[in-house]
């Protein structure tokens, strides 16, 4: 015969321990309400089963009706926890397990028959397991594959509880047989819940790892990719360009006279300019492959049909940025951006050469008066960077105008009309 009291004591001890762990976790991260709800779930389950174990020592209404209702309310708290994990509002169906129990336990033919009470409890518990599976499935199943395993555990628990209830309803067992069958079902459910807790921990760890990885690839000020994160997308852009028979474009942006903005309006205004440009520019870049290279310099990678498409993207950003009102509270900050573009076929594309060529094109845009776009096609992008001129004896140092004329011959210059 199954020792019902011993099984309940073991589960109560485990539930209280898990509740304590989750409450401590919540205290360290009070913004994550999932820990609070899960902790409450285990606490309510432990209290409810402890009251059931005291049947005969305390009034029946507390032990049977209230104890089981509290234990099932613990399932509702777990459902709320999974919904809170995905920042979703708590749904009404989360309260179905205790509601089903309370709706049926006071019926005379249920309240007076132990087997019928066990059947009702298993049906309510199966409903709770189904609600848990629904809450887990409401999240991002494609990015978080552990959810599939977790949902499978809850579905298995629901089938177990429903199967136990159906078996007892069909066989009409004696009280001893009902105790053994109900106890075995309860212990199997407890085992599955332990597995579910382990999968939940794994889910949270994977989410934390993704969050930390995103932090290492994101610029903290502007929220766009940092240099490391941006460069990590180049291979994907090159592969996409190859599959779609398009060209690879590297677009460099440099905010004009940014030091003057900081000196005149303050560094907070400079940060506001950087943030505003990043927020605006990324909207024009396909797939948001856009990031901050450092300081006031940004970059974007794109697979484009031709030079015209790349220039259209750059010019849309340049003209929109000129019109963007950036207020410091006392004045509107006048801002413009210079842009350099380098293009290459998907086969010939090399990240170092393209960035170098785009940088030379950006220099041409700066030398041509700023607030304009210069484009280097495949031939110019593939050419080696020109040597830096020096003023040794017998040599003439090229003037800025000479360099601009040469760069204009190499690239395409687009400026404000």
C-alpha positions as a printed Julia matrix, in Angstrom:
417×3 Matrix{Float64}:
   0.0    0.0     0.0
   1.25   3.48   -0.86
   2.27   5.5     2.2
   0.35   8.66    1.37
   1.6   10.72    4.33
   5.26   9.92    3.62
   4.93  10.88   -0.05
   3.27  14.16    0.83
   5.94  14.95    3.43
   8.71  14.41    0.84
   6.99  16.63   -1.7
   6.25  19.34    0.89
   9.91  19.44    1.89
  11.02  19.73   -1.75
   8.41  22.38   -2.53
   9.37  24.54    0.45
  13.06  24.31   -0.47
  12.38  25.37   -4.06
  10.14  28.19   -2.83
  12.96  29.51   -0.64
  15.46  29.36   -3.53
  13.08  31.22   -5.85
  12.28  33.91   -3.27
  16.01  34.53   -2.8
  16.42  34.77   -6.59
  13.56  37.25   -6.74
  15.12  39.39   -4.01
  18.25  39.67   -6.16
  16.18  40.63   -9.21
  12.85  42.09   -8.09
  12.03  43.22  -11.62
  11.64  39.59  -12.69
   8.23  38.73  -11.26
   8.45  35.19  -12.64
  10.63  34.17   -9.68
   8.05  35.58   -7.27
   5.14  33.73   -8.89
   7.06  30.45   -9.1
   8.12  30.79   -5.48
   4.52  31.42   -4.47
   3.51  28.39   -6.52
   5.81  26.06   -4.65
   4.92  27.65   -1.31
   1.17  27.23   -1.91
   1.65  23.67   -3.14
   3.69  22.81   -0.07
   1.14  24.37    2.3
  -1.78  22.73    0.51
  -0.27  19.24    0.58
   0.73  19.71    4.23
  -2.91  20.44    5.04
  -4.0   17.36    3.1
  -1.46  15.26    5.02
  -3.05  16.45    8.28
  -6.41  14.91    7.39
  -7.96  13.63   10.58
  -5.89  16.03   12.68
  -7.6   19.2    11.42
 -11.2   19.8    10.26
 -12.09  18.13    6.97
 -13.03  21.4     5.31
  -9.47  22.64    5.9
  -7.73  19.4     5.01
  -9.73  18.3     1.96
 -11.54  21.28    0.46
  -9.12  24.08    1.39
  -5.88  22.05    1.26
  -6.4   20.78   -2.29
  -7.65  24.2    -3.44
  -4.47  25.84   -2.12
  -2.29  23.18   -3.77
  -4.05  23.75   -7.12
  -3.72  27.51   -6.66
   0.02  26.83   -6.68
  -0.35  25.59  -10.27
  -2.08  28.86  -11.13
   0.89  30.76   -9.69
   3.27  28.72  -11.89
   1.18  29.62  -14.93
   1.37  33.3   -13.94
   5.14  32.91  -13.59
   5.6   31.67  -17.16
   3.38  34.46  -18.47
   5.37  37.02  -16.46
   8.61  35.57  -17.85
   7.48  36.68  -21.32
   5.99  39.94  -19.99
   2.46  38.87  -20.8
  -0.59  39.69  -18.72
  -2.06  36.99  -16.49
  -4.99  35.28  -18.21
  -8.22  34.2   -16.53
  -7.66  30.55  -17.43
  -4.7   30.45  -15.06
  -7.25  30.12  -12.21
  -9.09  27.16  -13.72
  -7.42  24.4   -11.57
  -8.66  25.65   -8.16
 -11.94  26.84   -9.75
 -12.69  23.35  -11.12
 -11.92  21.8    -7.74
 -14.09  24.22   -5.77
 -16.92  23.93   -8.3
 -17.12  20.14   -7.91
 -15.9   19.18   -4.45
 -19.03  20.42   -2.67
 -21.34  18.28   -4.8
 -22.75  15.58   -2.46
 -21.8   12.62   -4.64
 -18.22  13.94   -4.9
 -17.7   15.21   -1.36
 -18.86  11.99    0.28
 -16.81   9.64   -1.97
 -13.01   9.51   -1.7
 -12.52   8.03   -5.19
 -14.62  10.76   -6.79
 -12.59  13.42   -4.99
  -9.38  11.91   -6.36
 -10.9   11.86   -9.86
 -11.89  15.52   -9.52
  -8.45  16.52   -8.25
  -6.73  14.77  -11.15
  -9.01  16.49  -13.65
  -8.23  19.86  -12.08
  -4.51  19.04  -12.07
  -4.68  17.98  -15.75
  -6.26  21.37  -16.49
  -3.4   23.06  -14.65
  -0.8   21.12  -16.64
  -2.56  22.12  -19.87
  -2.53  25.77  -18.77
   1.19  25.49  -18.04
   1.82  24.08  -21.52
  -0.19  26.95  -23.03
   1.79  29.53  -21.04
   5.1   28.03  -22.16
   3.94  27.88  -25.8
   3.03  31.59  -25.68
   6.74  32.48  -25.75
   9.26  32.45  -28.59
   9.45  28.77  -29.5
  11.84  29.3   -32.41
  14.56  31.1   -30.45
  14.1   29.15  -27.21
  14.06  25.49  -28.19
  14.03  24.36  -24.55
  10.41  25.5   -24.45
   9.48  22.53  -26.65
  10.87  20.07  -24.09
   9.28  21.99  -21.23
   5.92  22.03  -22.95
   6.29  18.3   -23.61
   6.77  17.63  -19.88
   3.59  19.54  -19.01
   1.61  17.78  -21.74
   2.84  14.44  -20.4
   1.8   15.46  -16.89
  -1.64  16.48  -18.16
  -2.07  13.13  -19.94
  -0.96  11.3   -16.8
  -3.46  13.09  -14.57
  -6.28  12.78  -17.07
  -5.49   9.09  -17.65
  -5.51   8.44  -13.92
  -8.86  10.2   -13.54
 -10.37   8.3   -16.48
  -9.1    4.95  -15.16
 -10.61   5.55  -11.74
 -13.9    6.78  -13.2
 -14.22   3.61  -15.28
 -13.01   1.04  -12.72
 -14.63   2.53   -9.57
 -11.79   1.37   -7.25
 -12.02   0.93   -3.52
 -10.63   3.59   -1.21
  -7.37   1.65   -0.77
  -6.96   1.17   -4.53
  -7.84   4.83   -5.1
  -5.2    5.85   -2.57
  -2.54   3.75   -4.28
  -3.45   4.94   -7.76
  -3.81   8.57   -6.7
  -0.54   8.44   -4.75
   1.35   6.94   -7.68
  -0.07   9.6    -9.98
   0.88  12.35   -7.51
   4.47  11.1    -7.19
   4.8   10.79  -10.98
   3.51  14.36  -11.32
   5.99  15.54   -8.69
   8.81  13.84  -10.62
   7.7   15.52  -13.85
   7.5   18.89  -12.09
  11.08  18.43  -10.91
  12.15  17.8   -14.51
  10.12  20.84  -15.59
  11.91  22.96  -12.99
  15.27  21.82  -14.38
  14.2   22.74  -17.92
  12.96  26.1   -16.64
  16.39  26.78  -15.11
  17.98  25.89  -18.42
  15.58  28.22  -20.24
  16.5   31.11  -17.95
  20.24  30.39  -18.32
  19.97  30.36  -22.11
  18.05  33.64  -22.02
  20.69  35.2   -19.75
  23.47  34.03  -22.07
  21.71  35.6   -25.05
  21.26  38.83  -23.11
  24.94  38.96  -22.15
  25.95  38.13  -25.73
  23.75  40.95  -26.98
  25.35  43.36  -24.51
  28.82  42.51  -25.83
  27.66  43.19  -29.41
  25.64  46.36  -28.76
  26.72  49.95  -28.28
  25.51  50.99  -24.84
  24.78  54.62  -25.77
  22.91  54.3   -29.06
  21.53  50.77  -28.79
  22.79  49.78  -32.26
  25.49  47.2   -32.98
  29.03  47.99  -31.9
  32.04  47.38  -34.17
  32.38  43.75  -33.12
  28.71  43.03  -33.54
  28.56  44.74  -36.93
  31.57  42.91  -38.36
  30.01  39.62  -37.33
  27.21  40.17  -39.88
  29.47  40.64  -42.91
  29.66  36.97  -43.87
  25.88  36.71  -43.77
  25.49  39.78  -46.0
  28.06  38.39  -48.44
  26.26  35.04  -48.6
  22.91  36.75  -49.12
  24.36  38.89  -51.9
  25.78  35.79  -53.57
  22.48  33.91  -53.38
  20.52  36.89  -54.74
  23.2   37.87  -57.32
  23.64  41.3   -55.78
  26.59  43.45  -54.72
  27.96  44.04  -51.24
  27.95  47.66  -50.06
  29.8   49.1   -47.09
  28.52  52.54  -46.11
  30.46  54.69  -43.65
  28.92  57.72  -41.92
  30.81  60.45  -40.09
  28.95  63.25  -38.31
  30.34  66.6   -39.44
  32.09  68.9   -36.95
  31.02  66.71  -34.05
  33.72  68.11  -31.77
  32.2   71.59  -32.24
  28.83  70.22  -31.12
  30.38  68.87  -27.92
  32.34  72.08  -27.29
  29.42  74.4   -27.96
  26.42  72.51  -26.59
  28.02  70.02  -24.17
  28.64  66.28  -24.2
  25.04  65.47  -23.29
  23.91  67.21  -26.46
  26.57  65.3   -28.37
  25.21  62.04  -26.99
  21.7   63.12  -28.02
  22.94  63.74  -31.58
  24.57  60.29  -31.74
  21.45  58.6   -30.4
  19.13  60.48  -32.75
  21.25  59.65  -35.79
  21.47  55.97  -34.87
  17.72  55.7   -34.26
  16.92  57.4   -37.56
  19.55  55.79  -39.79
  18.91  52.17  -38.85
  15.36  52.48  -40.17
  16.72  52.94  -43.7
  19.18  50.03  -43.61
  17.86  46.64  -44.82
  17.72  44.13  -41.94
  19.16  46.8   -39.57
  22.79  45.75  -40.24
  23.94  49.08  -38.86
  26.3   49.95  -36.04
  28.64  52.42  -34.41
  32.28  51.96  -35.35
  33.49  54.36  -32.66
  33.21  58.03  -31.75
  30.97  59.79  -34.28
  31.51  57.19  -37.02
  28.84  54.65  -37.99
  28.69  51.95  -40.66
  26.17  49.78  -42.47
  26.39  46.61  -44.58
  23.84  45.93  -47.28
  23.25  43.65  -50.25
  22.26  46.0   -53.1
  21.35  45.59  -56.74
  23.73  48.31  -57.91
  25.46  51.56  -57.04
  22.23  53.52  -57.47
  20.48  51.57  -54.7
  23.41  52.04  -52.3
  23.48  55.78  -53.0
  19.71  56.02  -52.57
  20.01  54.53  -49.06
  22.86  56.87  -48.13
  21.19  59.98  -49.55
  17.9   59.2   -47.81
  19.76  59.08  -44.49
  21.82  62.2   -45.24
  18.88  64.37  -46.25
  16.67  63.14  -43.39
  19.43  63.84  -40.87
  19.78  67.41  -42.14
  16.07  67.96  -41.43
  16.1   66.16  -38.07
  15.39  68.61  -35.22
  17.71  67.81  -32.33
  16.97  70.08  -29.39
  19.28  70.71  -26.44
  16.53  72.42  -24.48
  17.86  75.87  -25.36
  18.63  75.59  -29.07
  18.37  73.32  -32.08
  21.69  71.65  -32.88
  22.62  72.01  -36.59
  23.98  68.67  -37.79
  25.05  67.09  -41.08
  26.75  63.84  -42.06
  29.35  62.85  -44.66
  29.09  59.42  -46.25
  31.51  57.12  -48.06
  30.36  54.03  -49.97
  32.39  51.11  -51.32
  30.93  48.38  -53.55
  32.16  44.94  -54.57
  30.72  41.78  -56.08
  29.76  39.05  -53.64
  32.7   36.92  -54.84
  35.32  39.67  -54.61
  34.01  41.25  -51.41
  36.65  41.48  -48.7
  35.71  43.18  -45.47
  39.09  44.87  -44.88
  39.37  46.17  -48.44
  35.78  47.4   -48.5
  36.08  49.25  -45.19
  39.37  50.78  -46.34
  37.8   51.87  -49.64
  34.7   53.25  -47.89
  37.01  55.16  -45.55
  38.82  56.69  -48.52
  35.47  57.6   -50.05
  34.46  59.18  -46.73
  37.68  61.19  -46.74
  36.78  62.41  -50.23
  33.37  63.49  -48.97
  34.98  65.4   -46.1
  37.51  67.02  -48.43
  34.76  67.98  -50.89
  33.08  70.14  -48.29
  31.16  67.65  -46.09
  27.41  66.89  -46.09
  27.74  64.79  -49.24
  28.16  61.2   -50.42
  31.09  59.73  -52.36
  30.88  56.26  -53.88
  33.71  53.95  -54.95
  32.66  51.24  -57.38
  34.23  47.8   -57.72
  37.35  49.05  -59.51
  38.09  51.8   -56.99
  37.27  49.53  -54.01
  39.68  46.89  -55.3
  42.5   49.42  -55.81
  45.12  49.69  -53.03
  44.99  52.7   -50.78
  47.16  55.55  -52.08
  50.4   56.2   -50.24
  50.43  59.15  -47.87
  52.37  62.0   -49.49
  55.4   63.39  -47.67
  57.36  66.61  -48.04
  60.89  65.29  -48.45
  63.5   67.23  -50.38
  62.68  67.65  -54.03
  59.03  66.49  -53.64
  55.91  68.6   -53.96
  53.14  67.97  -51.44
  49.73  67.73  -53.22
  47.24  70.35  -52.11
  43.84  69.44  -50.71
  42.23  70.59  -53.95
  44.49  68.25  -55.93
  43.46  65.31  -53.69
  39.78  66.15  -54.0
  40.01  66.36  -57.78
  41.69  62.96  -57.88
  39.13  61.42  -55.61
  36.31  62.91  -57.65
  37.74  61.22  -60.73
  37.85  57.91  -58.84
  34.42  58.08  -57.23
  30.95  59.43  -57.53
  30.14  62.57  -55.56
  26.62  63.38  -54.37
  26.05  66.51  -52.38
  23.18  68.63  -51.09
  21.23  70.19  -53.92
